[in-house]
Amino acid sequence: MIRTLLGQVGEYKRASLLTPLFTGLEVVMEVLIPYVTAAIIDKGIEAGDIGQVYLYGGLMLLLAFLSLLFGILAGKYAARASSGFACNLREGMYANIQTFSFSNIDKYSTAGLVTRMTTDVTNIQNAYQMILRIAVRAPLMLVCSMVMSFFISARLSIVFLVAILVLAAALVLIMTKTTKSLMWFFKNTMT
């Protein structure tokens, strides 16, 4: 089923690939901002050195602007990819419905088919957009934060590492339970 859905991405592959790229760049910029703040604290800018304040302030503004720009671009391409995916999916569903025999047409109601082509496709579109952004952003934010925390203070980052391991175990447990439930749902509703 996933292969069938991914076949509907079609001409929106470029937008589907640019979204994770811009999301990753946005995450990197967001993680660098606290590093610059830590550099200000570590170096201890003296009261009379206004040039250093402007330098670090400008650097932080640049990083924030780049993060905003990459976030906007990621949102733009995610919206383009997901709406194009939904368009192709609706078109494919419509073409498939046109091949139904009269017994299948009698079996499925018009209202049910309309629901499949509107609400269900919209839900899949939203899920695809979330996968393109959130499923890339969350792990990247985790990895980049972990790297930066080790870079800043290896001793304090051990606490962060333990928390990540506990959360990963909880996530694996939730995913295994959810996957079993989803497989049961699709098995019983798609036949």
MOPE-V263138 format. One record per pair of residues at least 6 apart in sequence whose ideal C-beta (glycine too) atoms are under 8 Angstrom apart, sorted by the first residue. I is the first residue (numbers start at 0). J is the second residue. If there is no record, write none. Layout:
# MOPE-V263138
i=I j=J
i=I j=J
This chain:
# MOPE-V263138
i=0 j=185
i=0 j=189
i=4 j=88
i=4 j=123
i=7 j=84
i=7 j=87
i=7 j=88
i=7 j=91
i=8 j=15
i=8 j=80
i=8 j=83
i=8 j=84
i=8 j=87
i=9 j=83
i=9 j=84
i=9 j=87
i=10 j=83
i=11 j=79
i=11 j=80
i=11 j=83
i=11 j=84
i=11 j=87
i=14 j=76
i=14 j=77
i=14 j=79
i=14 j=80
i=14 j=83
i=15 j=76
i=15 j=80
i=15 j=84
i=15 j=131
i=17 j=72
i=17 j=76
i=18 j=73
i=18 j=76
i=18 j=77
i=18 j=80
i=18 j=131
i=18 j=132
i=18 j=135
i=19 j=131
i=19 j=135
i=21 j=69
i=21 j=70
i=21 j=72
i=21 j=73
i=21 j=76
i=22 j=69
i=22 j=70
i=22 j=73
i=22 j=131
i=22 j=132
i=22 j=135
i=22 j=136
i=22 j=139
i=23 j=135
i=23 j=139
i=24 j=65
i=24 j=69
i=25 j=66
i=25 j=69
i=25 j=70
i=25 j=73
i=25 j=136
i=26 j=136
i=26 j=139
i=26 j=140
i=26 j=143
i=27 j=143
i=28 j=62
i=28 j=63
i=28 j=65
i=28 j=66
i=28 j=69
i=29 j=66
i=29 j=140
i=30 j=140
i=30 j=143
i=30 j=144
i=30 j=147
i=31 j=62
i=31 j=147
i=32 j=59
i=32 j=62
i=32 j=63
i=32 j=66
i=33 j=147
i=34 j=147
i=34 j=150
i=34 j=151
i=35 j=55
i=35 j=58
i=35 j=59
i=35 j=62
i=36 j=59
i=37 j=151
i=38 j=55
i=39 j=55
i=42 j=51
i=44 j=51
i=44 j=52
i=44 j=55
i=45 j=51
i=73 j=132
i=74 j=132
i=77 j=128
i=77 j=131
i=77 j=132
i=78 j=128
i=80 j=127
i=80 j=128
i=80 j=131
i=81 j=124
i=81 j=125
i=81 j=127
i=81 j=128
i=81 j=131
i=82 j=124
i=84 j=123
i=84 j=124
i=84 j=127
i=85 j=120
i=85 j=121
i=85 j=123
i=85 j=124
i=85 j=127
i=88 j=120
i=88 j=123
i=88 j=124
i=89 j=116
i=89 j=120
i=92 j=115
i=92 j=116
i=92 j=120
i=93 j=116
i=96 j=112
i=99 j=107
i=141 j=163
i=144 j=159
i=145 j=156
i=145 j=159
i=145 j=160
i=145 j=163
i=148 j=155
i=148 j=156
i=148 j=159
i=149 j=156
